[in-house]
């Protein structure tokens, strides 16, 4: 295995359409000229910055992932094809 690995594949790019107030688009274009980059780059960077800095959103997102995508493995009792212990209602 080589010490230096090949770069990761770039993420898939999707088209996003949004309706924003005209003054905001004028400010966006001015910022693009200032930074000398595209509006795609500015919008992507701004979203990444917001998602990185919003700690309340991070907590909420983590809770959503834990609720909808649990990483816990099922107990052996929940696995199909495995015998389950049978308990009686009497104490010994």
Biopython code that builds the backbone (N, CA, C, O; Angstrom):
import numpy as np
from Bio.PDB.StructureBuilder import StructureBuilder

atoms = [
    (1, "UNK", "N", (0.842, -1.165, 0.000)),
    (1, "UNK", "CA", (0.000, 0.000, 0.000)),
    (1, "UNK", "C", (0.889, 1.230, 0.000)),
    (1, "UNK", "O", (1.894, 1.270, 0.710)),
    (2, "UNK", "N", (0.530, 2.232, -0.788)),
    (2, "UNK", "CA", (1.342, 3.437, -0.873)),
    (2, "UNK", "C", (1.125, 4.335, 0.342)),
    (2, "UNK", "O", (0.080, 4.287, 0.991)),
    (3, "UNK", "N", (2.125, 5.146, 0.631)),
    (3, "UNK", "CA", (2.033, 6.075, 1.752)),
    (3, "UNK", "C", (1.056, 7.199, 1.425)),
    (3, "UNK", "O", (0.253, 7.607, 2.265)),
    (4, "UNK", "N", (1.138, 7.688, 0.203)),
    (4, "UNK", "CA", (0.237, 8.749, -0.240)),
    (4, "UNK", "C", (-0.885, 8.108, -1.029)),
    (4, "UNK", "O", (-0.650, 7.386, -1.998)),
    (5, "UNK", "N", (-2.093, 8.379, -0.607)),
    (5, "UNK", "CA", (-3.245, 7.796, -1.276)),
    (5, "UNK", "C", (-3.803, 8.744, -2.323)),
    (5, "UNK", "O", (-3.601, 9.957, -2.257)),
    (6, "UNK", "N", (-4.505, 8.172, -3.287)),
    (6, "UNK", "CA", (-5.126, 9.023, -4.301)),
    (6, "UNK", "C", (-6.243, 9.841, -3.655)),
    (6, "UNK", "O", (-6.830, 9.410, -2.662)),
    (7, "UNK", "N", (-6.539, 11.010, -4.207)),
    (7, "UNK", "CA", (-7.560, 11.865, -3.596)),
    (7, "UNK", "C", (-8.939, 11.218, -3.655)),
    (7, "UNK", "O", (-9.242, 10.429, -4.550)),
    (8, "UNK", "N", (-9.753, 11.574, -2.684)),
    (8, "UNK", "CA", (-11.126, 11.058, -2.644)),
    (8, "UNK", "C", (-11.915, 11.617, -3.819)),
    (8, "UNK", "O", (-11.633, 12.707, -4.315)),
    (9, "UNK", "N", (-12.898, 10.856, -4.247)),
    (9, "UNK", "CA", (-13.750, 11.311, -5.342)),
    (9, "UNK", "C", (-14.536, 12.536, -4.881)),
    (9, "UNK", "O", (-15.015, 12.576, -3.747)),
    (10, "UNK", "N", (-14.670, 13.528, -5.749)),
    (10, "UNK", "CA", (-15.435, 14.712, -5.342)),
    (10, "UNK", "C", (-16.905, 14.349, -5.145)),
    (10, "UNK", "O", (-17.411, 13.429, -5.787)),
    (11, "UNK", "N", (-17.591, 15.073, -4.254)),
    (11, "UNK", "CA", (-19.000, 14.758, -4.023)),
    (11, "UNK", "C", (-19.843, 15.079, -5.254)),
    (11, "UNK", "O", (-19.476, 15.918, -6.077)),
    (12, "UNK", "N", (-20.965, 14.402, -5.360)),
    (12, "UNK", "CA", (-21.890, 14.650, -6.458)),
    (12, "UNK", "C", (-22.452, 16.059, -6.301)),
    (12, "UNK", "O", (-22.818, 16.469, -5.200)),
    (13, "UNK", "N", (-22.516, 16.784, -7.390)),
    (13, "UNK", "CA", (-23.049, 18.140, -7.389)),
    (13, "UNK", "C", (-24.488, 18.095, -7.903)),
    (13, "UNK", "O", (-24.761, 17.491, -8.940)),
    (14, "UNK", "N", (-25.405, 18.734, -7.177)),
    (14, "UNK", "CA", (-26.804, 18.787, -7.594)),
    (14, "UNK", "C", (-27.225, 20.242, -7.783)),
    (14, "UNK", "O", (-26.643, 21.151, -7.190)),
    (15, "UNK", "N", (-28.223, 20.446, -8.602)),
    (15, "UNK", "CA", (-28.739, 21.786, -8.861)),
    (15, "UNK", "C", (-29.707, 22.160, -7.746)),
    (15, "UNK", "O", (-30.554, 21.356, -7.357)),
    (16, "UNK", "N", (-29.583, 23.369, -7.237)),
    (16, "UNK", "CA", (-30.454, 23.867, -6.185)),
    (16, "UNK", "C", (-31.014, 25.211, -6.641)),
    (16, "UNK", "O", (-30.266, 26.088, -7.072)),
    (17, "UNK", "N", (-32.303, 25.365, -6.546)),
    (17, "UNK", "CA", (-32.933, 26.630, -6.920)),
    (17, "UNK", "C", (-33.546, 27.240, -5.675)),
    (17, "UNK", "O", (-34.197, 26.548, -4.893)),
    (18, "UNK", "N", (-33.336, 28.542, -5.491)),
    (18, "UNK", "CA", (-33.884, 29.221, -4.320)),
    (18, "UNK", "C", (-34.393, 30.597, -4.737)),
    (18, "UNK", "O", (-33.860, 31.220, -5.655)),
    (19, "UNK", "N", (-35.411, 31.048, -4.062)),
    (19, "UNK", "CA", (-35.954, 32.387, -4.286)),
    (19, "UNK", "C", (-35.442, 33.280, -3.164)),
    (19, "UNK", "O", (-35.709, 33.035, -1.988)),
    (20, "UNK", "N", (-34.693, 34.331, -3.546)),
    (20, "UNK", "CA", (-34.127, 35.246, -2.558)),
    (20, "UNK", "C", (-34.449, 36.683, -2.966)),
    (20, "UNK", "O", (-34.637, 36.959, -4.151)),
    (21, "UNK", "N", (-34.515, 37.594, -2.008)),
    (21, "UNK", "CA", (-34.786, 38.992, -2.338)),
    (21, "UNK", "C", (-33.699, 39.570, -3.241)),
    (21, "UNK", "O", (-32.522, 39.242, -3.098)),
    (22, "UNK", "N", (-34.103, 40.427, -4.164)),
    (22, "UNK", "CA", (-33.161, 40.984, -5.129)),
    (22, "UNK", "C", (-31.969, 41.687, -4.484)),
    (22, "UNK", "O", (-30.847, 41.515, -4.961)),
    (23, "UNK", "N", (-32.159, 42.467, -3.426)),
    (23, "UNK", "CA", (-30.976, 43.099, -2.817)),
    (23, "UNK", "C", (-29.927, 42.076, -2.358)),
    (23, "UNK", "O", (-28.728, 42.349, -2.396)),
    (24, "UNK", "N", (-30.388, 40.906, -1.928)),
    (24, "UNK", "CA", (-29.457, 39.872, -1.481)),
    (24, "UNK", "C", (-28.654, 39.318, -2.659)),
    (24, "UNK", "O", (-27.462, 39.042, -2.519)),
    (25, "UNK", "N", (-29.289, 39.155, -3.802)),
    (25, "UNK", "CA", (-28.552, 38.660, -4.974)),
    (25, "UNK", "C", (-27.533, 39.686, -5.449)),
    (25, "UNK", "O", (-26.451, 39.325, -5.911)),
    (26, "UNK", "N", (-27.882, 40.979, -5.334)),
    (26, "UNK", "CA", (-26.920, 42.025, -5.712)),
    (26, "UNK", "C", (-25.712, 41.995, -4.776)),
    (26, "UNK", "O", (-24.573, 42.152, -5.219)),
    (27, "UNK", "N", (-25.965, 41.794, -3.484)),
    (27, "UNK", "CA", (-24.871, 41.707, -2.513)),
    (27, "UNK", "C", (-24.038, 40.458, -2.768)),
    (27, "UNK", "O", (-22.813, 40.492, -2.650)),
    (28, "UNK", "N", (-24.698, 39.353, -3.117)),
    (28, "UNK", "CA", (-23.981, 38.115, -3.438)),
    (28, "UNK", "C", (-23.050, 38.335, -4.629)),
    (28, "UNK", "O", (-21.889, 37.929, -4.588)),
    (29, "UNK", "N", (-23.546, 38.968, -5.679)),
    (29, "UNK", "CA", (-22.709, 39.220, -6.858)),
    (29, "UNK", "C", (-21.525, 40.124, -6.510)),
    (29, "UNK", "O", (-20.415, 39.914, -7.001)),
    (30, "UNK", "N", (-21.761, 41.126, -5.667)),
    (30, "UNK", "CA", (-20.664, 41.999, -5.236)),
    (30, "UNK", "C", (-19.623, 41.210, -4.450)),
    (30, "UNK", "O", (-18.422, 41.412, -4.626)),
    (31, "UNK", "N", (-20.088, 40.307, -3.578)),
    (31, "UNK", "CA", (-19.157, 39.497, -2.784)),
    (31, "UNK", "C", (-18.370, 38.556, -3.687)),
    (31, "UNK", "O", (-17.189, 38.306, -3.448)),
    (32, "UNK", "N", (-19.014, 38.038, -4.714)),
    (32, "UNK", "CA", (-18.312, 37.174, -5.681)),
    (32, "UNK", "C", (-17.184, 37.935, -6.363)),
    (32, "UNK", "O", (-16.086, 37.408, -6.543)),
    (33, "UNK", "N", (-17.467, 39.181, -6.742)),
    (33, "UNK", "CA", (-16.412, 40.000, -7.364)),
    (33, "UNK", "C", (-15.294, 40.273, -6.358)),
    (33, "UNK", "O", (-14.117, 40.243, -6.715)),
    (34, "UNK", "N", (-15.655, 40.538, -5.115)),
    (34, "UNK", "CA", (-14.686, 40.820, -4.062)),
    (34, "UNK", "C", (-13.753, 39.634, -3.829)),
    (34, "UNK", "O", (-12.539, 39.809, -3.731)),
    (35, "UNK", "N", (-14.318, 38.421, -3.739)),
    (35, "UNK", "CA", (-13.536, 37.215, -3.466)),
    (35, "UNK", "C", (-12.947, 36.623, -4.750)),
    (35, "UNK", "O", (-12.042, 35.790, -4.712)),
    (36, "UNK", "N", (-13.482, 37.075, -5.881)),
    (36, "UNK", "CA", (-13.077, 36.566, -7.196)),
    (36, "UNK", "C", (-13.388, 35.076, -7.337)),
    (36, "UNK", "O", (-12.522, 34.262, -7.657)),
    (37, "UNK", "N", (-14.642, 34.758, -7.090)),
    (37, "UNK", "CA", (-15.090, 33.382, -7.210)),
    (37, "UNK", "C", (-16.548, 33.369, -7.669)),
    (37, "UNK", "O", (-17.153, 34.419, -7.886)),
    (38, "UNK", "N", (-17.097, 32.174, -7.812)),
    (38, "UNK", "CA", (-18.468, 32.025, -8.308)),
    (38, "UNK", "C", (-19.486, 32.098, -7.172)),
    (38, "UNK", "O", (-19.151, 31.913, -6.002)),
    (39, "UNK", "N", (-20.720, 32.367, -7.540)),
    (39, "UNK", "CA", (-21.789, 32.368, -6.543)),
    (39, "UNK", "C", (-21.992, 30.959, -5.980)),
    (39, "UNK", "O", (-22.361, 30.809, -4.815)),
    (40, "UNK", "N", (-21.757, 29.931, -6.791)),
    (40, "UNK", "CA", (-21.848, 28.554, -6.299)),
    (40, "UNK", "C", (-20.884, 28.336, -5.137)),
    (40, "UNK", "O", (-21.245, 27.737, -4.125)),
    (41, "UNK", "N", (-19.662, 28.824, -5.290)),
    (41, "UNK", "CA", (-18.654, 28.658, -4.251)),
    (41, "UNK", "C", (-19.042, 29.424, -2.979)),
    (41, "UNK", "O", (-18.898, 28.904, -1.873)),
    (42, "UNK", "N", (-19.528, 30.644, -3.136)),
    (42, "UNK", "CA", (-19.907, 31.466, -1.980)),
    (42, "UNK", "C", (-21.070, 30.826, -1.241)),
    (42, "UNK", "O", (-21.041, 30.729, -0.014)),
    (43, "UNK", "N", (-22.093, 30.386, -1.965)),
    (43, "UNK", "CA", (-23.269, 29.781, -1.330)),
    (43, "UNK", "C", (-22.889, 28.482, -0.622)),
    (43, "UNK", "O", (-23.314, 28.244, 0.508)),
    (44, "UNK", "N", (-22.091, 27.644, -1.282)),
    (44, "UNK", "CA", (-21.647, 26.388, -0.672)),
    (44, "UNK", "C", (-20.847, 26.661, 0.600)),
    (44, "UNK", "O", (-21.065, 26.020, 1.628)),
    (45, "UNK", "N", (-19.925, 27.611, 0.524)),
    (45, "UNK", "CA", (-19.099, 27.942, 1.693)),
    (45, "UNK", "C", (-19.937, 28.522, 2.824)),
    (45, "UNK", "O", (-19.706, 28.211, 3.992)),
    (46, "UNK", "N", (-20.911, 29.364, 2.481)),
    (46, "UNK", "CA", (-21.765, 29.967, 3.501)),
    (46, "UNK", "C", (-22.594, 28.894, 4.204)),
    (46, "UNK", "O", (-22.730, 28.920, 5.427)),
    (47, "UNK", "N", (-23.146, 27.955, 3.444)),
    (47, "UNK", "CA", (-23.923, 26.881, 4.053)),
    (47, "UNK", "C", (-23.045, 26.003, 4.936)),
    (47, "UNK", "O", (-23.454, 25.630, 6.035)),
    (48, "UNK", "N", (-21.842, 25.667, 4.471)),
    (48, "UNK", "CA", (-20.934, 24.860, 5.287)),
    (48, "UNK", "C", (-20.595, 25.575, 6.586)),
    (48, "UNK", "O", (-20.536, 24.945, 7.642)),
    (49, "UNK", "N", (-20.372, 26.884, 6.521)),
    (49, "UNK", "CA", (-20.045, 27.659, 7.710)),
    (49, "UNK", "C", (-21.215, 27.671, 8.696)),
    (49, "UNK", "O", (-21.019, 27.484, 9.897)),
    (50, "UNK", "N", (-22.419, 27.888, 8.193)),
    (50, "UNK", "CA", (-23.600, 27.899, 9.067)),
    (50, "UNK", "C", (-23.768, 26.544, 9.739)),
    (50, "UNK", "O", (-23.991, 26.477, 10.948)),
    (51, "UNK", "N", (-23.664, 25.463, 8.968)),
    (51, "UNK", "CA", (-23.865, 24.121, 9.526)),
    (51, "UNK", "C", (-22.762, 23.765, 10.521)),
    (51, "UNK", "O", (-23.010, 23.032, 11.478)),
    (52, "UNK", "N", (-21.551, 24.272, 10.307)),
    (52, "UNK", "CA", (-20.434, 24.000, 11.214)),
    (52, "UNK", "C", (-20.574, 24.771, 12.529)),
    (52, "UNK", "O", (-20.224, 24.251, 13.589)),
    (53, "UNK", "N", (-21.077, 25.996, 12.471)),
    (53, "UNK", "CA", (-21.116, 26.871, 13.643)),
    (53, "UNK", "C", (-22.410, 26.770, 14.458)),
    (53, "UNK", "O", (-22.440, 27.203, 15.610)),
    (54, "UNK", "N", (-23.461, 26.217, 13.892)),
    (54, "UNK", "CA", (-24.752, 26.157, 14.588)),
    (54, "UNK", "C", (-24.807, 24.905, 15.459)),
    (54, "UNK", "O", (-25.204, 23.832, 15.005)),
    (55, "UNK", "N", (-24.401, 25.063, 16.719)),
    (55, "UNK", "CA", (-24.306, 23.914, 17.618)),
    (55, "UNK", "C", (-25.675, 23.351, 17.983)),
    (55, "UNK", "O", (-25.814, 22.145, 18.187)),
    (56, "UNK", "N", (-26.669, 24.199, 18.065)),
    (56, "UNK", "CA", (-28.023, 23.710, 18.352)),
    (56, "UNK", "C", (-28.501, 22.817, 17.210)),
    (56, "UNK", "O", (-29.127, 21.783, 17.441)),
    (57, "UNK", "N", (-28.198, 23.226, 15.966)),
    (57, "UNK", "CA", (-28.561, 22.403, 14.817)),
    (57, "UNK", "C", (-27.811, 21.078, 14.852)),
    (57, "UNK", "O", (-28.393, 20.040, 14.538)),
    (58, "UNK", "N", (-26.535, 21.087, 15.226)),
    (58, "UNK", "CA", (-25.755, 19.849, 15.308)),
    (58, "UNK", "C", (-26.377, 18.870, 16.294)),
    (58, "UNK", "O", (-26.482, 17.676, 16.013)),
    (59, "UNK", "N", (-26.792, 19.386, 17.456)),
    (59, "UNK", "CA", (-27.441, 18.521, 18.450)),
    (59, "UNK", "C", (-28.748, 17.959, 17.906)),
    (59, "UNK", "O", (-29.037, 16.773, 18.069)),
    (60, "UNK", "N", (-29.529, 18.808, 17.265)),
    (60, "UNK", "CA", (-30.804, 18.371, 16.697)),
    (60, "UNK", "C", (-30.578, 17.316, 15.624)),
    (60, "UNK", "O", (-31.276, 16.303, 15.587)),
    (61, "UNK", "N", (-29.594, 17.552, 14.743)),
    (61, "UNK", "CA", (-29.301, 16.613, 13.663)),
    (61, "UNK", "C", (-28.844, 15.269, 14.216)),
    (61, "UNK", "O", (-29.245, 14.221, 13.710)),
    (62, "UNK", "N", (-28.009, 15.293, 15.246)),
    (62, "UNK", "CA", (-27.552, 14.052, 15.878)),
    (62, "UNK", "C", (-28.728, 13.282, 16.457)),
    (62, "UNK", "O", (-28.811, 12.062, 16.313)),
    (63, "UNK", "N", (-29.637, 13.998, 17.111)),
    (63, "UNK", "CA", (-30.824, 13.350, 17.681)),
    (63, "UNK", "C", (-31.693, 12.747, 16.587)),
    (63, "UNK", "O", (-32.260, 11.670, 16.769)),
    (64, "UNK", "N", (-31.803, 13.425, 15.464)),
    (64, "UNK", "CA", (-32.587, 12.905, 14.348)),
    (64, "UNK", "C", (-31.975, 11.620, 13.805)),
    (64, "UNK", "O", (-32.685, 10.654, 13.525)),
    (65, "UNK", "N", (-30.662, 11.617, 13.662)),
    (65, "UNK", "CA", (-29.977, 10.435, 13.144)),
    (65, "UNK", "C", (-30.121, 9.257, 14.100)),
    (65, "UNK", "O", (-30.323, 8.123, 13.667)),
    (66, "UNK", "N", (-30.015, 9.525, 15.405)),
    (66, "UNK", "CA", (-30.145, 8.456, 16.395)),
    (66, "UNK", "C", (-31.563, 7.906, 16.428)),
    (66, "UNK", "O", (-31.758, 6.713, 16.657)),
    (67, "UNK", "N", (-32.551, 8.757, 16.203)),
    (67, "UNK", "CA", (-33.942, 8.332, 16.214)),
    (67, "UNK", "C", (-34.292, 7.526, 14.972)),
    (67, "UNK", "O", (-34.977, 6.507, 15.064)),
    (68, "UNK", "N", (-33.823, 7.980, 13.804)),
    (68, "UNK", "CA", (-34.215, 7.358, 12.549)),
    (68, "UNK", "C", (-33.227, 6.327, 12.034)),
    (68, "UNK", "O", (-33.571, 5.533, 11.158)),
    (69, "UNK", "N", (-32.017, 6.319, 12.553)),
    (69, "UNK", "CA", (-30.992, 5.392, 12.063)),
    (69, "UNK", "C", (-30.213, 4.843, 13.249)),
    (69, "UNK", "O", (-29.025, 5.132, 13.396)),
    (70, "UNK", "N", (-30.868, 4.054, 14.097)),
    (70, "UNK", "CA", (-30.170, 3.551, 15.286)),
    (70, "UNK", "C", (-29.007, 2.653, 14.889)),
    (70, "UNK", "O", (-29.108, 1.844, 13.967)),
    (71, "UNK", "N", (-27.906, 2.815, 15.604)),
    (71, "UNK", "CA", (-26.729, 2.009, 15.312)),
    (71, "UNK", "C", (-26.619, 0.812, 16.238)),
    (71, "UNK", "O", (-25.710, -0.006, 16.094)),
    (72, "UNK", "N", (-27.545, 0.703, 17.193)),
    (72, "UNK", "CA", (-27.515, -0.421, 18.118)),
    (72, "UNK", "C", (-27.865, -1.705, 17.388)),
    (72, "UNK", "O", (-28.782, -1.744, 16.568)),
    (73, "UNK", "N", (-27.119, -2.751, 17.700)),
    (73, "UNK", "CA", (-27.416, -4.056, 17.128)),
    (73, "UNK", "C", (-28.543, -4.681, 17.930)),
    (73, "UNK", "O", (-28.613, -4.497, 19.145)),
    (74, "UNK", "N", (-29.416, -5.410, 17.275)),
    (74, "UNK", "CA", (-30.507, -6.036, 18.024)),
    (74, "UNK", "C", (-29.972, -7.077, 18.995)),
    (74, "UNK", "O", (-28.920, -7.671, 18.761)),
    (75, "UNK", "N", (-30.701, -7.297, 20.091)),
    (75, "UNK", "CA", (-30.339, -8.324, 21.065)),
    (75, "UNK", "C", (-30.463, -9.688, 20.415)),
    (75, "UNK", "O", (-31.166, -9.849, 19.417)),
    (76, "UNK", "N", (-29.781, -10.666, 20.983)),
    (76, "UNK", "CA", (-29.855, -12.015, 20.423)),
    (76, "UNK", "C", (-31.284, -12.524, 20.440)),
    (76, "UNK", "O", (-31.662, -13.351, 19.611)),
    (77, "UNK", "N", (-32.083, -12.031, 21.386)),
    (77, "UNK", "CA", (-33.479, -12.457, 21.467)),
    (77, "UNK", "C", (-34.281, -11.945, 20.283)),
    (77, "UNK", "O", (-35.299, -12.537, 19.926)),
    (78, "UNK", "N", (-33.837, -10.849, 19.667)),
    (78, "UNK", "CA", (-34.572, -10.266, 18.552)),
    (78, "UNK", "C", (-34.175, -10.868, 17.212)),
    (78, "UNK", "O", (-34.833, -10.621, 16.202)),
    (79, "UNK", "N", (-33.111, -11.651, 17.196)),
    (79, "UNK", "CA", (-32.632, -12.207, 15.933)),
    (79, "UNK", "C", (-33.460, -13.417, 15.536)),
    (79, "UNK", "O", (-33.713, -14.298, 16.358)),
    (80, "UNK", "N", (-33.883, -13.464, 14.279)),
    (80, "UNK", "CA", (-34.662, -14.622, 13.846)),
    (80, "UNK", "C", (-33.794, -15.874, 13.810)),
    (80, "UNK", "O", (-32.590, -15.807, 13.563)),
    (81, "UNK", "N", (-34.434, -17.026, 14.065)),
    (81, "UNK", "CA", (-33.729, -18.298, 13.979)),
    (81, "UNK", "C", (-32.966, -18.670, 15.231)),
    (81, "UNK", "O", (-32.307, -19.710, 15.260)),
    (82, "UNK", "N", (-33.036, -17.857, 16.259)),
    (82, "UNK", "CA", (-32.332, -18.168, 17.503)),
    (82, "UNK", "C", (-33.363, -18.530, 18.554)),
    (82, "UNK", "O", (-34.395, -17.870, 18.673)),
    (83, "UNK", "N", (-33.086, -19.571, 19.312)),
    (83, "UNK", "CA", (-34.044, -19.956, 20.353)),
    (83, "UNK", "C", (-34.107, -18.894, 21.435)),
    (83, "UNK", "O", (-33.097, -18.282, 21.783)),
    (84, "UNK", "N", (-35.285, -18.685, 21.952)),
    (84, "UNK", "CA", (-35.481, -17.720, 23.024)),
    (84, "UNK", "C", (-35.739, -18.443, 24.327)),
    (84, "UNK", "O", (-36.365, -19.502, 24.347)),
    (85, "UNK", "N", (-35.259, -17.875, 25.404)),
    (85, "UNK", "CA", (-35.468, -18.489, 26.719)),
    (85, "UNK", "C", (-36.936, -18.312, 27.088)),
    (85, "UNK", "O", (-37.520, -17.248, 26.888)),
    (86, "UNK", "N", (-37.508, -19.363, 27.624)),
    (86, "UNK", "CA", (-38.908, -19.315, 28.061)),
    (86, "UNK", "C", (-38.908, -19.260, 29.571)),
    (86, "UNK", "O", (-38.287, -20.090, 30.234)),
    (87, "UNK", "N", (-39.602, -18.285, 30.106)),
    (87, "UNK", "CA", (-39.685, -18.162, 31.558)),
    (87, "UNK", "C", (-41.084, -18.513, 32.000)),
    (87, "UNK", "O", (-42.062, -18.211, 31.316)),
    (88, "UNK", "N", (-41.170, -19.144, 33.129)),
    (88, "UNK", "CA", (-42.480, -19.487, 33.670)),
    (88, "UNK", "C", (-42.903, -18.417, 34.652)),
    (88, "UNK", "O", (-42.069, -17.645, 35.125)),
    (89, "UNK", "N", (-44.144, -18.360, 34.956)),
    (89, "UNK", "CA", (-44.666, -17.365, 35.875)),
    (89, "UNK", "C", (-44.456, -17.722, 37.331)),
    (89, "UNK", "O", (-44.852, -16.948, 38.202)),
    (90, "UNK", "N", (-43.837, -18.888, 37.643)),
    (90, "UNK", "CA", (-43.626, -19.290, 39.036)),
    (90, "UNK", "C", (-42.173, -19.100, 39.428)),
    (90, "UNK", "O", (-41.269, -19.220, 38.602)),
    (91, "UNK", "N", (-41.964, -18.803, 40.698)),
    (91, "UNK", "CA", (-40.597, -18.646, 41.191)),
    (91, "UNK", "C", (-40.155, -19.963, 41.788)),
    (91, "UNK", "O", (-40.967, -20.698, 42.351)),
    (92, "UNK", "N", (-38.864, -20.271, 41.671)),
    (92, "UNK", "CA", (-38.331, -21.512, 42.244)),
    (92, "UNK", "C", (-37.915, -21.323, 43.669)),
    (92, "UNK", "O", (-37.444, -22.266, 44.305)),
]
sb = StructureBuilder()
sb.init_structure("model")
sb.init_model(0)
sb.init_chain("A")
sb.init_seg("    ")
for serial, (resi, resn, name, xyz) in enumerate(atoms, 1):
    if name == "N":
        sb.init_residue(resn, " ", resi, " ")
    sb.init_atom(name, np.array(xyz, "f"), 0.0, 1.0, " ", f" {name:<3s}", serial, name[0])
structure = sb.get_structure()
